[in-house]
């Protein structure tokens, strides 16, 4: 008897909805999850179903590239999903999972020279750079890298992190959002209600923030120690799906 997952995958409507979700969340890089595929939402157990990005996921994870879902493939994909906050983590190589893999690959490629393209100013002294395309941030002093690059999660579709030249104007170590009633530790505001701050979940999870630059706790704490009011922030690029 066909599983519920297989029945869902066979429905034309489900495929159309998956395409629509991907167009909106695209990469969102990433996650709660604005799912890019019905299959990624259908089950909480490991799946034997081959995803549309099976070969790409196999290559990314160093698995044999044959386009067939094996038990070992499922375990490898599921481990990646778990470590990057992708839910549900069923081992299905769908568009959300592949989107996160694409961002992670760009982040790794940045290495220790994230400003190789000179898109963040080097004539302002201490500055925090935010690359929306690669979902990366770092602090530099002139052309010298001071800290990072580190992965971040910026604004989702409709709540985009605004680009351009900014300055940190207010800091609050134990800030709590009055809009969303959530804790925002190590908040450093640089543009209206948009700030660097730590989150308890994954910085790779979709669909993104409400405009803030979300960080892992250790990174946000380090930014707090390195930056002060009046320091420059430069935001550039465009997050996929926004």
C-alpha positions in Angstrom: 0.0 0.0 0.0 1.3 3.4 -0.9 2.4 5.6 2.0 0.8 8.9 2.7 4.0 10.6 1.6 3.8 8.9 -1.8 0.2 9.8 -2.3 1.0 13.5 -1.5 3.9 13.5 -3.9 1.6 12.2 -6.7 -1.0 14.9 -6.4 -0.6 17.7 -9.1 -1.9 20.2 -6.6 0.8 19.3 -4.2 3.4 19.8 -6.9 2.0 23.2 -7.8 2.0 24.3 -4.1 5.6 23.2 -3.8 6.5 25.4 -6.8 4.7 28.4 -5.3 6.4 28.0 -2.0 9.8 27.7 -3.6 9.2 30.9 -5.6 8.4 32.8 -2.4 10.9 31.3 0.0 13.4 30.4 -2.6 16.4 30.4 -0.6 15.4 31.7 1.8 17.9 30.7 3.8 16.6 29.6 4.7 13.7 28.0 7.7 10.4 27.8 10.5 10.1 26.3 7.8 8.4 27.9 4.9 8.7 24.6 3.2 9.8 24.4 -0.4 8.2 20.9 -0.9 5.2 19.0 0.3 7.4 16.0 0.8 9.5 17.9 3.3 6.4 18.5 5.4 4.7 15.1 5.1 6.5 13.0 7.6 8.8 13.2 10.6 10.5 9.8 9.9 13.4 9.1 7.5 12.2 8.7 3.9 13.2 6.4 1.1 11.8 8.9 -1.5 14.3 10.4 -3.9 14.2 14.2 -3.7 14.4 16.6 -6.7 17.9 17.6 -5.6 19.1 14.1 -4.8 22.3 14.2 -6.9 23.2 17.7 -5.8 22.8 16.7 -2.1 24.9 13.6 -2.7 27.7 15.6 -4.3 27.6 18.2 -1.6 27.8 15.6 1.2 30.5 13.5 -0.5 28.2 10.6 -1.1 28.2 8.4 -4.3 26.4 10.4 -6.9 23.8 8.1 -8.4 20.6 10.0 -7.8 19.1 7.1 -5.8 18.1 7.5 -2.2 19.8 4.9 -0.1 19.6 4.4 3.7 23.1 6.0 4.0 22.1 8.9 1.8 19.0 9.5 4.0 21.1 9.4 7.2 23.6 11.9 5.7 20.9 14.3 4.5 19.1 14.0 7.7 22.2 14.8 9.7 22.7 17.9 7.7 19.1 18.9 8.2 19.4 18.4 11.9 22.6 20.4 12.3 21.2 23.3 10.3 17.8 23.5 11.8 15.8 22.3 8.9 12.5 20.8 9.9 11.2 18.2 9.4 14.5 16.4 9.2 13.3 13.4 7.1 16.3 13.0 4.8 14.5 14.3 1.8 16.6 16.4 -0.7 14.0 19.1 -1.4 14.5 22.7 -2.3 14.8 24.1 1.2 17.6 21.6 2.0 19.4 22.3 -1.2 19.0 26.0 -0.7 20.7 25.8 2.6 23.4 23.7 1.2 24.0 26.4 -1.5 24.4 29.1 1.1 26.7 26.9 3.3 28.9 26.3 0.3 29.2 30.0 -0.4 30.0 30.7 3.3 32.8 28.0 3.2 34.1 29.4 0.0 34.5 32.9 1.6 37.3 31.4 3.8 39.3 34.1 5.6 38.9 36.7 2.9 35.2 37.5 2.8 35.8 41.0 1.3 37.8 39.8 -1.6 35.4 41.6 -4.0 35.9 44.9 -2.0 32.1 45.4 -1.6 32.4 46.5 2.0 34.3 49.8 2.5 37.9 49.7 3.7 38.2 53.5 4.3 36.1 53.8 7.4 38.1 52.1 10.1 36.1 49.7 12.3 33.1 48.5 10.3 30.6 45.6 10.5 29.9 44.1 7.1 26.7 42.2 6.2 26.6 40.3 2.9 22.9 39.4 2.3 23.7 37.2 -0.7 26.0 34.9 1.2 24.3 35.4 4.6 27.6 36.3 6.1 28.9 39.0 8.4 32.3 40.1 9.6 34.1 43.0 11.3 37.0 44.6 9.6 39.3 47.6 10.4 40.3 49.1 7.1 41.3 46.1 5.1 42.2 44.0 8.1 39.8 41.3 9.1 39.1 41.6 12.9 36.4 38.9 13.4 34.6 36.4 11.2 33.2 35.8 8.7 30.2 34.2 10.6 26.9 32.9 9.3 23.8 35.1 9.9 20.1 35.0 9.2 18.7 38.2 7.7 15.1 39.3 6.9 12.6 37.2 5.1 10.4 38.1 2.2 8.4 41.2 3.1 10.7 42.0 6.1 14.0 42.4 4.2 17.1 43.7 6.0 17.7 47.1 4.4 20.9 47.7 2.5 23.2 50.6 2.6 25.5 52.5 5.0 24.4 52.5 8.6 25.7 53.3 12.1 25.1 51.6 15.4 23.0 54.0 17.4 21.7 52.0 20.4 22.7 48.9 22.3 20.8 46.8 24.8 22.4 43.7 26.3 19.1 42.2 27.4 16.6 43.6 24.9 13.2 42.1 24.5 11.2 42.9 21.4 8.1 45.0 22.1 6.6 43.9 18.7 7.2 40.1 18.9 7.8 39.7 22.7 10.9 37.6 22.1 14.3 38.0 23.7 17.0 39.7 21.6 20.3 39.3 23.6 23.3 41.5 22.6 21.1 43.8 20.5 23.0 46.5 18.6 20.6 48.6 16.5 21.8 50.1 13.3 18.6 50.9 11.2 15.2 51.6 12.7 14.2 48.4 14.5 16.9 46.3 12.7 19.8 45.1 14.9 22.5 42.5 15.3 21.4 40.1 18.0 21.6 36.4 19.0 18.9 33.8 18.7 18.5 30.4 20.3 17.6 28.6 17.1 19.5 28.0 13.9 20.8 30.9 11.8 20.2 28.7 8.7 16.6 28.1 9.4 14.0 29.5 7.0 12.4 31.7 6.1 14.4 34.4 8.0 14.1 37.2 10.5 11.8 40.2 10.6 14.7 42.3 9.4 17.3 41.9 12.1 20.6 40.2 11.5 20.3 37.0 13.6 23.5 35.5 15.0 24.7 32.6 17.0 25.2 33.5 20.7 29.0 33.4 20.7 29.2 35.6 17.6 26.7 38.1 18.9 28.6 38.3 22.2 31.9 38.9 20.3 30.2 41.6 18.2 29.0 43.2 21.4 32.6 43.4 22.7 34.1 44.7 19.4 31.5 47.3 18.4 30.2 50.5 20.0 27.7 53.3 19.3 28.7 55.3 16.2 30.5 52.4 14.6 29.8 51.8 10.9 27.7 49.0 9.4 27.5 48.3 5.7 24.8 46.0 4.3 24.9 44.9 0.7 23.7 42.2 -1.7 20.4 40.5 -1.9 19.1 37.4 0.0 17.6 34.8 -2.3 13.9 34.8 -2.2 13.5 38.5 -1.2 
